[in-house]
Amino acid sequence: MLFQKRLISLFILVVFTASRFLVLVGSADLYDFEETRMGLFAKELLSGPVIPYTALATSHEAHQLGELLNGVFIAVFYAIFDEKGAVLKLLWFFLSLATFLVFFLISRRFFGFKTALFASSLFILSPPFFTWSNLTDAGAESGALLLIMLMTFFSLKALPFKEGDPLPPLFYGFLLGLSALYSHYCFIILPVFVIYQLWLNPSFFKKKEALFLFFSFFAGLAPFFLINALYDMDSFKYIWGGLNTAAFHPNGLIGAMIAVPHSLCFGDIWMLRGELLNYVYCGISVSVFLLFIFSGRREKNKVLFNTLQPQAAFIMFFFALYILAFVFFDSGKINPDSEAPRLYRHLVAAYPFLFIMLAFFINGIIEKGSAGLRRAGYLSLSALCLLGLFGNTSMVDLERNNFKLAAAYPPYSLTWLPYRIYAFAERHGGITECLIDEIEKIRAAAGTGFLRGGGDRKGVQAGTFFT
């Protein structure tokens, strides 16, 4: 039986790898110009940066250093495979593979093999947006998703802390601080972790383990405060700006309500409009939850709730708080008439938790429900997977010569440099003599693109500054 489960697990891994690779080479919609920004970081690292490498992150990006770390990883790939746009994609591909492995481990270890099978099916046959996000990254979302899944695994494994042992809370808090330093999306793990700990141990705050946890968390996050002290607290200004834009924007809540279904990004399938399919997927998901609640009213199902309640609670707490964070930070920026995947990329971390929740609910319905509920559970799972299959298939078009497109995709763009140099010079008293020669070299290499700044408003300021 154990060998059979391992064989099935290996098969699932192969299917995931093959399906994502097929989309990678067969879709022309995965190539995002903003990825060339991190490609530029890698190029600067290999050739020797004109300004300090850490200054390549603009001031408002100081709240997530993951982009610079991504540049380091991409530089390794460039050094091994050559500077090609297709090579840049390898980082996202391997990060998505690692994320899936941790996702499967969480599902298998804490929710059972059957739930892991259901969750993996939903992950592999995911809505187009999540597949797109696995293979495209304009920021630090891919790495943040992997770190969130890792910290979720550690949370479920380590809690509750044993009294008198300071090492687990010190180790976990420090890792959590480093994760938050990589990307601000990882901050959400801390309140979820604390809620989960209080769920298991209501007197947590009265014990020294809480002190160890918060002390080590801020120790891991210390560079964040140091960087912001040097950058006039720009990260806090940026985060507050996002909060103000979404929470106090008249369309903020409306944007949040439509963003979740729109973020699925289904395309038209035959005569069915993609927008309709978005709402069908959401409707089935809500129905699964209601069926689970209904089946849970049966006396014999109380064992299911009592056995898996803490782990399931963590997953549900995270999903709810993450969506809430999106409402307060990003929803005001959403255009209700747009379904471009990149607009919803900040929602990507919620999807694995949604898949685990759905798999847990469906498994509960099948295992403990009546014959009619079991059929409804299997039908719901089949419908969600079928929608995901159609959505992923619609992304692939092998007749469009995407191998050539991948090879021709730019590995970096110098149009991102103006604002970086401008911001650095502005903070250090203007353009110094030692930068003038380098600036002219870059201007000659980039042509007029050097003054465009990648379409960035501050890039235009930089162009004016240099001229």
N, C-alpha and C positions, 0 to 999 in steps of 0.2 A: 504493500500500500504506500509506504514511504517513497519507494523508487518510482511508483506511478505518479505520485504528486510532484516529485522532482522533475520527471519527464514532462509533465504538463506545464510546469513553471518554465522550463527551458523553452518549450514550444511557444508559450506566450511571449517570452523575451524575443525570440526570433521573429514572431509576427509583428511585434511592435517595431523592432529595428527595421524590418523590411518595409513596413507600411510608411514609416516616417521617411526612410530613404527614398522611396518611390515618389512621395510628395515633394521631397527636396529637389530631386532632379526633374520632376515632371510638372512643376508649377512655376509660372512666370510671375506670380503675384507675391512671392516671398522676399523680393529684393527691395530693401528699404534704404534710401539714400542716407538716412541718419546713421546707419551702421558704419558708413565710411568715416564717421567721427572717431569711433574706437579703432578703426583701421589706421587712422592718422596717428593715434596715440602709439600704436605698435610701430609704425614707420618711424616716428620721431625717436622712439626708444632704440631702434636698431641703428639709425643713422646718426644719432646724437641730437638731443632736443635743442632747439634754439633758445628756449627758456627752460627753467627747471621743470622736470617731468610732472611734478605735483601741481605746477601752475597751469598745466594744460586743462585741468578741470576748471571750468568757469566758476565764478564766485558762488552762484546759487547751487552748483553741483557739489559743493563741499559737504552737503548732508548725506551723500552716498558716494563713497570712494570705490564702489564696485566697478565703475566705468574704467577707472585707471587700472584696476586689477585685471579687468577683461583685456585691456590693452597689452598687459604683460603676457597673458596667455596667448593672445593672437600673435604677438611677436614671436613666441616659440613656434607656433604653427607656420608663420611666414618664414622663419629661419630654416625649418625642416622641409616644407613643401614648396616654397616660393610665394611671392606676393601676388596672389590671385584672389578675386572676389569670392570664388567658390571655396577657397581655403578658409576664408573668414567664417563661412557658414559651418565649418566643422566644429567650432567651439559650441555653437548652439545645439548642434546635433548630439554631441557627447554630453552636454549638460542635460539635455532632455532625456537621454538614455539613463544617466545617473539618477535623475529625478524619478523616472519610472521604477527603477530598481528599489529606491527607498519607499516609494508609494506602495509597491507590491509587498514589501517587507512589513510596512505598517498594517496594511489590510490583512495580511496572512497571520501575523503574530498576535494582533489584538482583536481581530474580528472573525477569524476562522478562514479555512481554505476556500469554502464556497463563496463567502462574501468577497474574498480576494479575487476570485474568478470573475464575479459580477463587476466589481470595481475596475478590474483590468480591462474588461470588455468595453466599459464606458469610457475609460481613459484612451484606449487605442482607437475606438470608433467615436471620438469626441466631436463636438460641434466644430465647424471650420475655424472659428476664432482661436480655440485652444490649440488646434493643430498648427495654425499659422504662428502662434506665439511660441510653440516649441522650436521653431526653426527660424524665427526672426526676432531680433532684439535691438531696439533703438536706444536702450538704456542699460539698466542692470537687472531687468526683471527675471531673466532666465536663471542667473546665479542666485538671486533672492529667493526664487521658488525652490531651488534645491536646498538652500539653507533653511528655509521655513519647514520643509519636509523633514530634514535632519533634526531640527530642534523639536519638531512634533514627536518624532520617534524617541528622542531622549526624554521628552516630557512624560510620555506615556510609560516609558521604561523605568525612569528614576523615581517617579512619585508613588506614594508619599515619601518624603525624606525620612531617613532613620534618625531618631534623636541621638545627639551626642557625636555624630559623625559630620565634621565640617566639610570634608572633601567634596561630596556630591553637590551641595549648593554652591560652593566656591567654583567648582569646575563648570557647572551648568551656567551660573550667572556670568562667568567670564566669556564663555562661548556665545551666550546670548548677546552680550555687549559687542563682541566682535562682529556678530551677524548684523546687528543694527548699524554698526559702522560701515559695513559693506553696502547696505541699502536701508533706507528708512522704512521700507515695507516690513522689515523684520521686527520693528518695534511692537507690532500688534501681538507677537507671541508673549510678551511680558504680562500684559493684563489677562490674557487667556490662561497663562500658566498660573497666575496668582488665584484666579477664580477657581481653577481646577484644584489647586492645592487646598483652598478653603473648603471646597466641596468634600475633599477627603479628610481634611483636618481643620475644623473650624477655629481652633486655637493657634493657627499657624503664626500669626503676627505676634503672639506672646512668647514665641520661642526664638532662640538665637539663630536658628537656621534661616529665618527671614532676614536677619541682619547680614549674615554671610552672603545670601543670594543678592541682595541689593548692593552691597559693597563691591562684590566681584563684578556685578553688571556694570556699574559706573566705572570700575577700573578698566574693563574691556572697552568701554565707550570713551575713555579719557581723550584719545586723539581727536574725537569729534569736537569736544569743547575747546581743545587747543587750537585746532584749525579755525574754528569760528572766532576765537579771540583774535586771530591774525587777520581774518576776513570781515571784521566789523559785524560779526554775528549774522552774516548773510543767510545762513541756512535757516535760522529762526525767522528771519524776515520772509524768506521764500515760503516756508511752511505756513506762517501766519497769513501770507497772501493767498495761498491755496485755500486755507480755512475760510478766509473772508469772502473769497470769490464764490465758493460753493455754499457755505452755510447761510450767508446773508444775501445771496443772489436770488432774485425772485423766481428764477427758473431752476434753482438748485435741486429742490426736492422732485420737481417734475422730471428733470434730467435724470435723476437717480432712478425713478420709477420706470423710465423707458430704457435706461442704459443696460440693465441686466438682460432683458430679452433681446434687445438689439445687439448686444455684444456677442451673441451666438453666431451672427454673421452668416446665416445660411443663404446660399444663392438660390436662384430660381431652378426648380427641378420639374421638367416637363411643363405642365400647365399650372403648377403650384408656385406661388410667389414666395420668395425667401422670407419676407417679413411674416407671412402666415406660418411658415415652418418654425420660425423663432418662437412664436407664441404657442404652437403645438407642443414643442419640446418642453417649454416652461409649464404648460398645462398638465402634461403627463407627469412631470416631476412633482407638482403640487398634489396631483391625484395619488401618487405613490405615498406621499406623506400622510394624506388623509386616510388611505386604506390601512396604513400601518397603525395609526391611532385607533381606527375602528377595530382592527384585529386585536389590539392591545387591551381592549375592554373585556376580552374573554378571560376567564379565570386562569386557564392553563398557560396563558402568555405571560403571567407575572414573573415567571422564572427568567424569561428572555430579558425583560427590562432590568431586573435586579442583577443579572449576571454581567451585562455589558453596559450598564448605565454610565459609569464614570468615563470610560473611553469614548463612548458615543457622545457624552456631554461635552467633552473637550472639542471634538470635531465640530459639533453644532455651535458651541460658543465661539470658536474661531470664525466659522462661516458668518455668523450673525454680526460679530464685531468688525470683521473685515468689510462687510457690506456697509455697515454704519460708518466706518472710517472713510469709505469711498463717498458716501453722501456728504460728509463734512469737508472733504478735501478736493474732490475731483469732479463731482457731478455738475457743478455750475459751468464747467468748461465743455460739456458734451453738447454737440449739435444734434438735436432731435431728428433732423432730416438726413443724417449721415450714418452709414454703416461701415465705414472704413475701419478695419480691425485695429489699426494702430491707435485710434482714439480711445479704445477700451483696454489698452494693454495693462493698465493699472489694476484691472479686475482679474488678471490671470491667476493670481495666487489663490483665489476663492474656488477655482474649478476642481482641483483634486479633492478638496474637502466636500464639494457637492457630490462628486462621484462616489466617495466613500459613504456619505450619508444615504444616497439613493440605493447603493448596494446593500447597506445594512438594513434599510427599510424593506427592500424587496426580499431579502433573505428572511427577515422576520415574518413577512406575510406568507411566504412559501412554507416555512418550517412550522409555524404555529397557527396559520389561518385555516379556514374551512376549504373544501374542495374548490368552491367558487372563487375564494380569495387567492388560492394558489394559482389558479388559471389566470386571474387578473395580474398577479405578480409577474408570472412568466411573460404574459402578453405585454406588460409595461416595459420590461427589460428588452424584449425583442423590438418593440417600437422605437425605443430610444437608440438602440444599437443600429437599427435599420436607417433611422434618420441620420445618424453619424456616418454610416457607410456611404449614403448618398451624398452627404455634404463633403466628405473627403474625396470621393470619386470625382465630384464636380471640380475639384481643385487641380486635377491632373489632366494634362493634355500633352501626351508624348509626341504629337505631330508638330509641335511648335518649336522644335529644335532647341529645347531648353538647356541641353548640354553646352551648346555654343554660347547661349546667354549667360550661363553660370561662369564660363571661362572669361567672358568679356566684361563681367561685372567689375566695377572699379574696386580695388582693395582698400583704397583710402582717397581722400579728397583734401587738397590744400585750401579749399574754400572755407574750411573750418578754422584756419589759423588766425585770420585777422583779429577776431574778437579776443582770442586767447592772448595774443601778443599785446593787443591794445589794453586789455584788463591788467596784464602784468606790468606794462609800462606805466599805466595810470597810477598804480599802487607804489611804483618805485621812482616817481619823479619824472616820468616821460621817457621817450625813446633815447637811450644812451648811445654813445658812439660805437660801443661794441655790438649793438644790435643792427646798426644801419646796413652793414655789408650783408648780413644774413637776410635782412628784410628784402634787399634788392635781389638776392639770389632766389628767394621764394617768389617774389613778384615776377621774375623772368620765367620761372618754371610753371607758375599757375596762370600767367596771362591775366586777362581781365577778371577771371574768376576769383583772383586773390582779393579783389575789392568787393565781391558780392557777399562774402561772409556767410555763404550757405543760406541766404535769404533771411538771416537773423538781423533784427533791427539794430542790435549793437554791433553787428558786423558792418552795417552801413556806416555807423558812427566811426568804426575803426577805419574804414576806407577813407572817410573824410579826414580823419586824423592823419593818416599816412600821406594823403595828397597835399 
